[in-house]
Amino acid sequence: MLFCPTCANLLVISNETGYNKWACNTCAYEFPITKQMTSRTKLKRKEIDDVLGGEEMWAHADKTLASCDNCNNNEAYFYQLQIRSADEPMTTFYRCTSCGHRWREN
């Protein structure tokens, strides 16, 4: 996402003049696109956990009977989130009460 340096609004891609450019819908700012622009950010495990509630989420999680593949314990904390489209089932996240191993079921 790019923003206009003049008025700080979101720039959109426009090709009204025959060439691709970033253009502001509010003011007259234009910036020609001369090369492919991409960027990626890889999230770290901690950043992902913080988005999902972090350790605080597990403090209030319920317990259920679930088999841990790591230590064969039969009890785990769990919570559910809708991380896919609304017509798909919720994803259940588990954390073993014994060893802390985490897994999920879609």
N, C-alpha and C positions, 0 to 999 in steps of 0.2 A: 504494500500500500504506500502510495506517495501522497504527500500533501502540498498544497499550493504555498510557496514561500511568501506570497503577497497577502493572501487572506486566510490561510490555514484550512481551507476546505479540501475535501478529498478530490484528487485528480482522477479523471476517467480517460480511457483510451478513445481517441477520435480519429477518423480518417476522412473527414469531410473534404479536405483539400487534396486528396489523392495519396497522401503519405500518412503513416501512423505517427501519432503524437500524443503526449499527455496534455490534457486540456482541463482547465478549471471551468465549471459551469456557472460560477458566480462572477469572476472577473475575466479579463482578456488574456490571462497567462497561458502560454503554450510552451511545450518543450518537446522537440522532435525525438522520436525513438530511432536510434541508429544501430543498436545492437540488442541481442536478447538479454533480458534482465531476470535473474532468478536469485532467490536466497532461501536457505533452509536453516532451521534451528532445531537441534536435537535436544529434547528435554531430558534432564537427568532424573533418576529414580526419585530423588527427594522432591523435585519440582512437581512430578506427577502425583506423588503422595500428598503434597500440600493442596493441590487442586481437589483431590478426593476427600480432603478433611484431615489428613495426617494422622498422627497418633491419637489425637482427640476423638476421631471417629471411632477408633477401636475401643476407647474407654467406655463408650455408651452402647457398644454392639451387643446383641443377644447371642446366646450360645445355642448350639444345635448338635445333633449327632452327625458327624462327618468324619470319614477316615482320612487321616493324614498319610500321604505316600512317603513322607520323610521319616517319621518315627512310629507309625502305626497307632497313634493315639486316636481315640474315637470321639473326641469332643473338639469343637472349633467355634470361634466367634464368627459371625457373619453379618453382612449388610447387603442390601440390593440397591442398584442404581439403574436408571434407564439411560444407557449410553448409546443405544442404537435408535433407529426410527421407532415411532410409536406403535407400529403394527408388529414389532418384534418383541419377544419376551425380555424381561429384565435380566441383567447380569448379576449373579450372586458372587460376592467376594468373601473368601474364607481366610482365617488365620488360626493356626493350631494353638490350642491353649497350653500345650506342653513345650514345643520347640520354636514356635513363632513362624513356621513355614507358611507362605501365602500362596493361594491359588484362586482360580475363578472358574465359574461355570456359566456358559452362555445360554 
